[in-house]
Amino acid sequence: MDCITIKIIKTVVSFFKSYASGDMMTGSLKMELIEILQKLVGDHRKKRAEVTDEMVRQFMKPRKLKFDYPPSGEQK
């Protein structure tokens, strides 16, 4: 996980604790989560806009997968 994901998880856990204890009201919780989600969606849209057709073609190109499994019927 990257540090942004960890930061978001810690923030949401903090909200949960505050909400469960009664220190945070539902309206405040919703507003905080809306801000987080708007930032996440905005960042995703920016990154998605940077994806080119060539990147998609390369990603979707069939290729041989490399697995380190023993041949059928053999044991390691």
TORKOLLO-180318 format. One record per atom (N, C-alpha, C, O, CB): residue in one letter; x, y, z. Coordinates in steps of 0.02 Angstrom, whole numbers, padded with zeros to 5 digits, always signed. Glycine has a CB too. Layout:
BEGIN
aXYZ
...
This chain:
BEGIN
m+00042-00060+00000
m+00000+00000+00000
m+00044+00062+00000
m+00097+00063+00031
m-00048+00000+00061
d+00021+00112-00035
d+00060+00173-00035
d+00041+00217+00025
d-00008+00203+00060
d+00049+00212-00100
c+00081+00268+00038
c+00071+00309+00098
c+00005+00347+00096
c-00022+00363+00149
c+00129+00358+00107
i-00021+00363+00037
i-00085+00398+00032
i-00141+00352+00056
i-00186+00374+00092
i-00098+00423-00040
t-00139+00289+00035
t-00190+00241+00056
t-00188+00231+00131
t-00241+00229+00163
t-00179+00173+00020
i-00129+00225+00160
i-00122+00217+00232
i-00150+00278+00268
i-00183+00272+00320
i-00049+00205+00251
k-00135+00337+00242
k-00160+00399+00273
k-00237+00401+00272
k-00268+00420+00321
k-00132+00461+00235
i-00266+00381+00216
i-00339+00381+00210
i-00369+00330+00259
i-00419+00345+00292
i-00361+00364+00138
i-00339+00271+00264
i-00364+00220+00310
i-00361+00246+00382
i-00409+00237+00420
i-00323+00155+00303
k-00305+00277+00400
k-00299+00304+00468
k-00351+00358+00481
k-00379+00362+00536
k-00228+00332+00479
t-00364+00400+00431
t-00414+00453+00438
t-00483+00423+00448
t-00521+00446+00491
t-00413+00499+00377
v-00500+00373+00407
v-00567+00342+00412
v-00574+00307+00480
v-00628+00309+00510
v-00578+00292+00354
v-00522+00274+00504
v-00525+00242+00570
v-00536+00295+00624
v-00574+00284+00671
v-00459+00202+00584
s-00502+00351+00617
s-00511+00406+00664
s-00584+00430+00663
s-00614+00443+00716
s-00463+00464+00648
f-00612+00438+00603
f-00683+00458+00597
f-00728+00407+00631
f-00774+00426+00667
f-00703+00467+00523
f-00715+00343+00619
f-00756+00290+00649
f-00755+00295+00725
f-00808+00292+00757
f-00730+00221+00627
k-00696+00304+00753
k-00691+00309+00826
k-00728+00370+00852
k-00764+00366+00902
k-00617+00312+00848
s-00720+00427+00818
s-00754+00488+00840
s-00830+00481+00834
s-00867+00503+00877
s-00730+00548+00798
y-00852+00450+00779
y-00924+00441+00768
y-00953+00392+00819
y-01006+00403+00847
y-00937+00416+00696
a-00917+00337+00830
a-00941+00286+00877
a-00946+00312+00948
a-00990+00293+00986
a-00896+00225+00876
s-00900+00357+00966
s-00900+00385+01034
s-00950+00442+01042
s-00964+00464+01098
s-00830+00410+01052
g-00977+00467+00986
g-01025+00521+00989
g-00994+00590+00982
g-01029+00640+00985
g-01063+00518+01053
d-00928+00593+00973
d-00894+00657+00965
d-00907+00688+00897
d-00901+00749+00888
d-00819+00649+00976
m-00924+00647+00847
m-00936+00672+00779
m-01007+00654+00760
m-01030+00598+00770
m-00885+00642+00728
m-01042+00703+00733
m-01111+00692+00712
m-01112+00668+00640
m-01063+00674+00603
m-01152+00758+00720
t-01169+00640+00620
t-01176+00611+00553
t-01161+00661+00498
t-01127+00645+00450
t-01246+00582+00545
g-01187+00721+00505
g-01176+00773+00454
g-01102+00789+00445
g-01078+00797+00389
g-01214+00836+00472
s-01066+00794+00501
s-00994+00808+00498
s-00957+00750+00465
s-00912+00760+00424
s-00966+00821+00568
l-00976+00690+00483
l-00945+00630+00453
l-00955+00629+00378
l-00908+00616+00340
l-00973+00566+00485
k-01016+00643+00356
k-01031+00643+00285
k-00989+00696+00248
k-00962+00682+00195
k-01105+00656+00273
m-00984+00755+00277
m-00945+00808+00245
m-00871+00789+00238
m-00841+00801+00186
m-00952+00874+00285
e-00843+00760+00290
e-00773+00739+00288
e-00762+00685+00235
e-00714+00688+00197
e-00751+00712+00357
l-00807+00636+00233
l-00800+00582+00185
l-00811+00606+00113
l-00779+00582+00067
l-00849+00526+00200
i-00855+00655+00104
i-00866+00684+00038
i-00802+00717+00013
i-00784+00709-00045
i-00924+00736+00039
e-00768+00753+00057
e-00705+00786+00038
e-00653+00734+00016
e-00618+00743-00034
e-00678+00828+00096
i-00647+00680+00055
i-00598+00628+00039
i-00615+00596-00029
i-00572+00587-00071
i-00597+00574+00094
l-00679+00579-00038
l-00699+00546-00101
l-00692+00592-00161
l-00673+00569-00215
l-00771+00522-00095
q-00707+00656-00153
q-00699+00703-00209
q-00626+00707-00231
q-00611+00709-00290
q-00725+00773-00190
k-00580+00707-00182
k-00509+00709-00199
k-00488+00644-00234
k-00453+00646-00285
k-00467+00720-00135
l-00510+00587-00207
l-00493+00522-00238
l-00519+00517-00310
l-00482+00497-00355
l-00521+00465-00197
v-00581+00537-00320
v-00611+00533-00387
v-00576+00582-00434
v-00563+00566-00492
v-00687+00547-00384
g-00562+00642-00409
g-00526+00691-00450
g-00458+00666-00472
g-00439+00673-00530
g-00519+00756-00413
d-00420+00638-00425
d-00354+00611-00441
d-00360+00554-00492
d-00320+00549-00539
d-00319+00585-00377
h-00410+00510-00483
h-00420+00455-00529
h-00436+00480-00599
h-00410+00454-00648
h-00477+00409-00504
r-00478+00531-00604
r-00496+00559-00669
r-00434+00587-00704
r-00426+00578-00765
r-00550+00613-00662
k-00392+00622-00667
k-00331+00650-00696
k-00286+00594-00723
k-00260+00598-00779
k-00293+00693-00644
k-00276+00543-00682
k-00233+00487-00703
k-00264+00450-00762
k-00228+00430-00808
k-00222+00439-00645
r-00329+00442-00763
r-00363+00407-00817
r-00356+00447-00882
r-00350+00417-00936
r-00437+00397-00800
a-00358+00513-00877
a-00351+00555-00937
a-00282+00548-00968
a-00274+00561-01028
a-00365+00628-00920
e-00232+00529-00929
e-00163+00521-00954
e-00153+00455-00991
e-00102+00446-01025
e-00115+00526-00896
v-00199+00408-00986
v-00193+00343-01019
v-00207+00351-01093
v-00258+00378-01113
v-00241+00291-00987
t-00160+00328-01134
t-00167+00333-01206
t-00194+00267-01235
t-00194+00215-01201
t-00100+00350-01240
d-00217+00270-01296
d-00240+00210-01330
d-00183+00160-01337
d-00194+00099-01331
d-00269+00226-01400
e-00123+00184-01348
e-00065+00140-01354
e-00052+00103-01288
e-00035+00044-01289
e-00003+00180-01375
m-00059+00137-01232
m-00051+00105-01167
m-00102+00050-01158
m-00085-00004-01133
m-00057+00157-01110
v-00163+00063-01177
v-00216+00012-01171
v-00201-00047-01216
v-00208-00105-01195
v-00286+00042-01189
r-00180-00034-01278
r-00163-00089-01324
r-00107-00131-01296
r-00110-00193-01299
r-00143-00061-01394
q-00056-00100-01269
q+00001-00137-01241
q-00021-00179-01181
q+00000-00236-01173
q+00057-00088-01219
f-00064-00151-01139
f-00088-00186-01080
f-00131-00246-01099
f-00127-00299-01068
f-00128-00138-01035
m-00172-00238-01151
m-00219-00290-01171
m-00189-00341-01219
m-00221-00390-01236
m-00280-00258-01203
k-00128-00329-01242
k-00094-00373-01289
k-00086-00443-01259
k-00058-00450-01205
k-00025-00344-01310
p-00109-00495-01295
p-00100-00563-01269
p-00026-00580-01263
p+00014-00565-01307
p-00135-00615-01315
r-00008-00610-01208
r+00062-00629-01197
r+00063-00693-01154
r+00017-00707-01117
r+00101-00572-01162
k+00117-00729-01161
k+00125-00791-01124
k+00137-00773-01050
k+00180-00732-01034
k+00184-00834-01152
l+00100-00805-01007
l+00108-00795-00935
l+00164-00840-00910
l+00172-00896-00932
l+00043-00807-00897
k+00201-00815-00862
k+00257-00853-00835
k+00240-00875-00764
k+00241-00836-00717
k+00323-00810-00835
f+00223-00939-00758
f+00208-00968-00693
f+00263-01016-00673
f+00293-01048-00717
f+00139-01003-00694
d+00277-01021-00610
d+00329-01066-00586
d+00296-01128-00555
d+00312-01148-00499
d+00373-01030-00533
y+00250-01159-00593
y+00217-01219-00570
y+00250-01280-00601
y+00276-01276-00657
y+00141-01217-00588
p+00250-01336-00565
p+00277-01397-00596
p+00231-01420-00652
p+00171-01406-00649
p+00287-01454-00543
p+00257-01455-00701
p+00214-01482-00754
p+00159-01525-00724
p+00166-01552-00669
p+00256-01522-00805
s+00105-01532-00759
s+00047-01570-00736
s+00067-01640-00712
s+00102-01676-00748
s-00004-01575-00792
g+00046-01659-00652
g+00059-01725-00624
g+00122-01731-00584
g+00132-01781-00550
g+00060-01775-00678
e+00166-01681-00587
e+00228-01684-00548
e+00220-01648-00482
e+00179-01601-00477
e+00287-01653-00588
q+00257-01668-00433
q+00257-01635-00367
q+00323-01599-00358
q+00375-01621-00385
q+00246-01687-00309
k+00322-01545-00322
k+00384-01509-00307
k+00419-01539-00248
k+00472-01514-00228
k+00370-01436-00294
